[in-house]
Amino acid sequence: MANIKSAKKRIDVTATRTARNKAIRSKVKTAIKKVDAAVAANDKAAASEALKAATVEIDKACSKGVYHKNNAARKVSRLATAVNKLA
């Protein structure tokens, strides 16, 4: 356990950020699962709507620094490719 005041603060800040990042990652994963489910069901309309929502969530996570921009771009690209193959 930390004894120095600044070290105690770092522990608190890290816990707060970890919780925030975990929540954001969870939202992204849920959005991706919705797209995958729509693609598996072969539902083009639902998949494209879910893709829009997922893209927004992924972009938010990227802007908050939870995901690297290349990681976010890769996720969006893979989802878009999956949705476009339904056409």
C-alpha positions in Angstrom: 0.0 0.0 0.0 1.2 3.5 -0.9 2.3 5.8 1.9 3.1 8.9 -0.1 0.2 11.3 -0.8 0.9 11.6 -4.5 1.1 7.8 -4.9 -2.3 7.4 -3.1 -3.8 9.9 -5.5 -2.3 8.0 -8.5 -4.0 4.8 -7.3 -7.4 6.6 -7.0 -7.0 8.2 -10.5 -6.0 4.9 -12.0 -9.0 3.2 -10.6 -11.3 5.9 -11.9 -9.8 5.8 -15.4 -9.8 2.0 -15.5 -13.5 1.9 -14.7 -14.2 4.5 -17.4 -12.2 2.7 -20.0 -13.8 -0.6 -19.1 -17.3 0.9 -19.6 -16.3 2.4 -22.9 -14.8 -0.9 -24.2 -17.9 -2.7 -23.1 -20.1 -0.4 -25.1 -18.0 -0.9 -28.1 -18.1 -4.7 -27.8 -21.9 -4.6 -27.4 -22.2 -2.5 -30.5 -19.9 -4.9 -32.5 -22.0 -7.9 -31.3 -25.2 -6.2 -32.6 -23.6 -5.8 -36.0 -22.4 -9.4 -36.0 -25.8 -10.7 -35.0 -27.5 -8.7 -37.8 -24.9 -10.0 -40.3 -25.5 -13.5 -39.1 -29.2 -13.1 -39.5 -28.6 -11.8 -43.1 -30.6 -8.6 -42.3 -29.0 -5.8 -44.4 -31.2 -3.0 -43.0 -30.6 -3.9 -39.3 -26.9 -4.5 -40.0 -26.4 -1.0 -41.6 -28.2 0.7 -38.7 -26.1 -1.3 -36.2 -23.0 -0.4 -38.2 -23.7 3.4 -37.9 -24.2 3.0 -34.1 -21.1 0.9 -33.7 -19.0 3.4 -35.8 -20.1 6.2 -33.5 -19.2 4.2 -30.4 -15.8 3.2 -31.8 -15.0 6.8 -32.8 -15.9 8.0 -29.4 -13.6 5.4 -27.8 -10.9 6.5 -30.1 -11.3 10.1 -29.3 -11.2 9.4 -25.6 -7.9 7.5 -26.0 -9.3 4.1 -25.1 -8.4 2.7 -28.6 -5.6 3.6 -30.9 -6.8 5.3 -34.1 -5.5 2.4 -36.3 -7.2 -0.1 -34.0 -10.5 1.8 -34.3 -10.1 2.1 -38.1 -9.5 -1.6 -38.3 -12.6 -2.4 -36.3 -14.8 -0.1 -38.4 -13.3 -1.5 -41.6 -14.0 -5.1 -40.7 -17.6 -4.3 -39.7 -18.2 -2.3 -42.9 -16.8 -5.1 -45.0 -19.0 -7.7 -43.3 -22.1 -5.5 -43.8 -21.2 -4.7 -47.5 -20.9 -8.5 -48.3 -24.6 -8.8 -47.5 -25.5 -6.8 -50.6 
